[in-house]
Each structure stands twice: as C-alpha cells, then as structure tokens.
Amino acid sequence: MRVKQMRSDRRGCRTWLICLLAIQAFLSPGWASAQETAVDYVEPRVTRQQFIAFIQKLNLDANQRTIAELSFGDFSTAITELIGRLDSQAIAAGRKTVQDALAGKTRLVPDDLKRMRVAVLEVYRQGWPDVDEALDELINGVAGVLTPDQNPLFESAARELRRDILLHPRQSASDDQEYAGDGVDVLALIESAASDGGELQAIDPQALQDVRWMYEQELDAILLQTGSDYRAAKMQRKIAAIQKDSAAARQQEQTAVDLWKRLYELNSRAVRQIGEIAASTLGEPARDRWLDRFDRASFTWLFPRKKPDRQIEWIRRQNLETGKLEQAEGVYASYVARRRALAHQAIDLMVRGRLEFQTMLYSMMDPAGMDDRVRRGLYEELLKSTGEQANLETTTSGSLESLLTEAQREAMRDALKKPDPNARKR
C-alpha cells in the first residue's frame, strides 16, 4: 500500500474567574500547543489493540488472519511514514522557530508568529486525505477476505471500530468546560450500568434490544457523516484562536455546536427511552441513577471529588460514636442531594445555551462579545449556581468538622493534605 505524498459573593466570584481566565489566556493556545507534532493531528488512528479486537469478532481462519495482519502492517507503515513527512514539512514551515518563540528562547514579531503557527497547522491538515485513504484500504482489505457467512459480522464489528476511533477519543477533553458529552457512547454506558451493582443489571437485555439497535445504527451514520467535519472544525477553531479572529471563532463555535447537537440529541433520546424502561421495570430510583450516569458522563468536569467527599470517607474509617457518625452521614446526604440539584441546574443552563443561542456556555468563559440575552440571562444564572456550589462545599465541610474533636479535626486536615488516591487521572 502506498499513501500519496501530500496528506464568596458574585464580585469575589467574578474576580476569581477573571484571574483564572487570565491564566488560561496565557497558557492556551500558546504554550500548551508549543510541543505538538504531526502525531497530534494524524487522525483517526487505529491501534494494534483496536485492530485485534476488530478482527477477533469476524471468526477469521488462519490464512484470513495473516492477510488481515499484513494489511494492518501496511497501514501502520503508511501512517508512520506520513507522520515523518509531515514533521519534516512542519519544521520547514517554521515549527522549531515557533516552539522557541513560545518558550521565550527567541523573539518574533507577533504577526510573523501567528503566520508561522498557522502555516504549521496547515501542513498537518494536508495529511488528512492520506489518513482517510489508508484507513479505507485497511477496512476494505479486511472486508475483501471475508466469506459470505462472515459478512454479517463485519458490519457490527466495523461500527464498533468506528466508535473506538471516531467517538471515544473525544473523551480526552472531558475535563474541559467546553465538553458537553462530545464523546459519550450510550452503548458503553449500558454495558457499565448492566454490570454487577449497576442500575440496569436486573433488566432483561432483550428489553433494551430495540433501543440499542436503533441507537447503534443512527450513531454510526452520524459518525460517518460528521467525522471529517468534526476534525476540520477543531482545526479551524484553533486557527481562529491563534489569529484572534473573533468573527471566525464565533462561526467555528456555531459549527461545533451544530455537530455536538446531532450527537447529544441522539444520546438524550436513547437515554430517556432506556430510563422509561428502567422506571417501568425496576422503579423510579433506577431511572434516576441511569439519568445521573448520563449527566456525569456528559459533564464529567462538573462532578469532581470535593473536600466533603474526602472528609466523609475519613470519618467513616474512624471509630466515632454512633450518634456522631449518623449526624455526619446526614450532613453528607443533604450535601449530595443539593449538589446534584445544582449540577443538574447548571447542565440545563449550558444545554439551553447551546440549543437556543448556539453558545458554548460555562462559568469560566470570557463573557466579552457574548449575546446580551445570554450574558444577562443564562450566564448570570450559571454564575449564581456556580457560587452556590462553592458555598455549599464550604458550609458542608465546616459542618462535618464541627462534629469532631479538635484532635480529630487536625488529624483529618493532615490526612486531606495528602494526594487523593481516588482522584481522576487527567
């Protein structure tokens, strides 16, 4: 195979937000992107592990497997060679100079720096047709060795592979406040919820079969239709940010919201249908747990472990008198319920911002240039909700500490100074 050569109060809250925005402006998209190479832009990629999982579903015989492995070898070689060529071209376009300028090792006129950064990104973009061609050859190469009996297995396996390489990588941005379920796979959520202790464990899989089947088909169609557009939109937003072109940035944000909307509405519809099945079969609590699972997957960054979570875990490990432990559990249960309500309120506001105003709304965003209706309406409500969440954490933490002796409080504070072993790896 040969790939072509060229491919405390609102004021305090706002002060805090402004400081963080200033830090973000310094870090992105400048220094954070300084060390990027072609590897970061050659997508979609297929790892050997993903490919093995793909062909294992096809019941290949030894000869077919050998041919498939050779096809993957050709694919890997083509991608490796493409990355090498793109890196060489990026260096020629000034990548090393850009990196040195962003690191403070050399000085460039701002306009020259912007021009060179965009030129480097344009080099990477030229490789996309080559990637697509190589991927098509890989998939078609496997399809070409199948017998008629194996063909029905191929379509299902190919859909799963496309979810792996087109959808799941988007989850890497789940800690960013612009993330709103861009990489959520409801089929994966079902699998997790149906495992031991999950809210869907007691439901007969056949009861979910129709919803699963329709979702899988529609999701695959969306990924095929929008995968290239999603990739291009990411690049265009990055270029608009580098060039400080607010009009282009706004246009690209609207494009990104349009792409997000198709997936989010599909996911929401399937989740609601499954929720109704859970409610009718197992009761309202099962549905609530399922809907909560979807919200957490869609807005992962909105559900971090907070101080009260660590405090209650420490308290449960202590030999406290029963009354104190019960009080602590009551304080924590109230905290969890209120935190969940505030999180859902924030989610509703952010989703409305996208659906009604084509705006990626989140509390840490820069409100400059924002539609007045959004700034004075949804954004103000979101800031208020964010402030309430911060206040809730503070008051709950204080309430939990008040149940302890001074010695216990000091011991807990010392314990919480250590890294959280259960924190999400970023």
Secondary structure, 3 states (H helix, E strand, C coil): CCCCCCCCCHHHHHHHHHHHHHHHHHHCCCHHHCCCCHHHCCCCCCCHHHHHHHHHCCCCCHHHHHHHHHHHHHHHHHHHHHHHHHHHHHHHCCHHHHHHHHCCCCCCCHHHHHHHHHHHHHHHHCCHHHHHHHHHHHHHHHHCCCCCCCHHHHHHHHHHHHHHHHHHHHHHHCCCCCCCCCCCCHHHHHHHHCCCCCCCCCCCHHHHHHHHHHHHHHHHHHHHHHHHHHHHHHHHHHHHHHHCCHHHHHHHHHHHHHHHHHHHHHHHHHHHHHHHHHHHHHCHHHHHHHHHHHHHHHCHHHCCCCHHHHHHHHHHCCCCCHHHHHHHHHHHHHHHHHHHHHHHHHHHHHHHHHHHHCCCCCCCCCCCCCCHHHHHHHHHHHHHHHHHHHHHHHHHHHHHHHCCCHHHHHHHHHHHCCCCCCCCCC
